């Protein structure tokens, strides 16, 4: 598969015509829901539109689209899990307390981005970040839990905080 020559709109249309049906069917089997499968099938081809690729063969196109389908499915399940957790938080709050729908959407989007950022970090760095920032441990306590030195915790936190700054900059740019 070569990504140096971008795909033109006619080729994208050919990929869509040739592969949309089986992508949708595969997602429907995985999700058990035709509406979500239709949305995610569109997402697969939008990703191909955003990051165009040419394929050496139909087999390569199908393999790439299959991998993209798996990725959008995993993202979908993660999003659903975050939404469920958010609903549990809302349910635990006093009656009448709820942020606006817009605020809730912003919170969910931010949670998804933070989750993606943590998932991209090395495991110990992400775990350290959660121990310190979410559970409120100091560096010494986090070092004991992780079985590392405080200096390692300092290094892990620097890496995680750098990623937070990148995420914040990305969020700021999306608001402009």
C-alpha positions in Angstrom: 0.0 0.0 0.0 1.4 3.4 -0.9 0.3 6.6 0.7 2.6 8.9 -1.4 0.1 9.3 -4.2 -3.2 10.6 -2.8 -6.4 9.0 -3.9 -8.6 11.0 -6.2 -12.4 11.4 -5.7 -13.1 8.8 -8.5 -10.9 6.2 -6.8 -12.5 7.0 -3.4 -15.9 6.5 -5.0 -14.7 3.2 -6.4 -13.5 2.1 -3.0 -16.7 3.1 -1.4 -18.8 1.3 -4.0 -16.7 -1.9 -3.8 -16.3 -2.1 -0.1 -19.0 -0.1 1.8 -21.4 -3.1 1.8 -19.1 -5.5 3.5 -17.7 -2.9 5.9 -21.3 -2.1 7.0 -22.1 -5.8 7.3 -19.0 -6.5 9.4 -19.7 -3.6 11.7 -23.3 -4.7 12.0 -22.2 -8.1 13.1 -19.8 -6.7 15.7 -22.2 -4.0 17.0 -25.5 -5.8 16.6 -27.1 -2.5 15.5 -27.6 -1.4 11.9 -27.8 2.3 12.7 -24.5 2.4 14.6 -22.9 0.2 11.9 -24.1 2.7 9.2 -22.6 5.6 11.1 -19.3 3.8 11.7 -19.1 2.6 8.1 -19.3 6.3 7.1 -16.5 7.1 9.6 -14.3 4.5 8.0 -14.6 6.2 4.6 -14.3 9.7 6.0 -11.0 8.6 7.5 -9.9 7.5 4.1 -11.0 10.8 2.7 -9.1 12.7 5.4 -6.0 10.6 5.0 -6.1 9.5 1.4 -4.3 6.3 0.3 -3.8 4.4 -2.9 -3.7 0.6 -2.7 -1.7 -1.8 -4.8 -4.6 -4.2 -5.0 -8.1 -4.8 -3.9 -6.8 -7.1 -1.2 -4.7 -4.2 0.3 -7.7 -1.9 0.2 -9.9 -4.5 1.9 -7.2 -5.2 4.6 -6.8 -1.5 5.3 -10.6 -0.9 5.5 -10.9 -3.9 7.8 -8.3 -2.5 10.1 -10.0 0.9 10.0 -13.3 -0.8 10.8 -11.8 -2.5 13.9 -10.4 0.9 15.0 -13.7 2.8 14.7 -15.4 -0.1 16.5 -12.9 0.1 19.4 -13.3 3.9 19.5 -17.1 3.5 19.6 -17.0 1.0 22.5 -14.6 3.3 24.4 -16.9 6.2 23.8 -19.9 4.2 25.0 -18.0 3.2 28.2 -17.1 6.8 28.9 -20.7 7.8 28.3 -21.9 5.1 30.7 -19.5 6.3 33.4 -20.6 9.9 32.9 -24.2 8.9 33.2 -23.4 7.1 36.5 -21.7 10.3 37.8 -24.8 12.4 36.8 -27.1 9.8 38.5 -25.0 10.1 41.7 -25.5 13.9 41.9 -28.4 15.6 43.7 -31.6 15.8 41.9 -31.9 19.0 39.8 -28.1 19.2 39.4 -27.1 18.7 35.8 -25.0 20.7 33.4 -26.6 21.8 30.1 -26.6 19.4 27.2 -23.8 21.5 25.5 -21.7 21.4 28.7 -22.2 17.6 28.9 -21.1 17.2 25.3 -18.0 19.3 26.0 -17.2 17.2 29.1 -17.7 13.9 27.2 -15.5 15.1 24.3 -12.8 16.2 26.7 -12.9 12.9 28.6 -12.6 11.0 25.3 -9.5 13.1 24.4 -7.9 12.6 27.8 -8.6 8.9 27.6 -7.0 8.7 24.2 -4.0 10.7 25.5 -3.6 8.3 28.4 -4.0 5.3 26.2 -1.1 6.6 24.0 1.2 7.0 27.0 3.4 4.2 28.2 1.5 2.2 30.9 3.5 3.3 33.9 3.3 7.0 32.8 -0.5 6.8 32.4 -0.9 4.9 35.7 1.3 7.4 37.5 -0.7 10.3 36.1 -3.9 8.8 37.3 -2.5 8.0 40.8 -1.3 11.6 41.2 -3.9 13.7 39.4 -7.0 11.7 39.9 -6.4 9.8 43.2 -4.5 12.6 44.8 -1.4 10.7 45.8 1.9 12.6 46.3 5.0 11.5 44.4 6.3 9.4 47.2 3.1 7.4 47.5 2.8 7.0 43.7 6.4 5.7 43.6 5.6 3.1 46.3 2.5 1.9 44.4 4.4 1.7 41.1 7.6 0.3 42.6 9.8 3.0 41.2 11.8 6.0 42.6 10.3 9.4 43.2 12.6 10.6 40.4 10.9 8.2 38.0 7.5 9.5 39.1 8.8 13.1 38.4 9.9 12.0 35.0 6.6 10.2 34.3 4.6 13.2 35.4 6.7 15.5 33.2 5.9 13.3 30.2 2.2 13.1 31.0 1.9 16.8 31.7 3.7 17.6 28.4 1.0 15.5 26.7 -1.7 17.4 28.6 -0.2 20.7 27.3 -0.3 19.3 23.7 -3.9 18.3 24.2 -4.8 21.7 25.7 -3.2 23.4 22.7 -5.1 21.1 20.4 -8.4 21.9 22.2 -7.6 25.6 22.0 -7.0 25.5 18.3 -10.3 23.6 17.8 -12.1 26.5 19.5 -10.7 29.1 17.1 
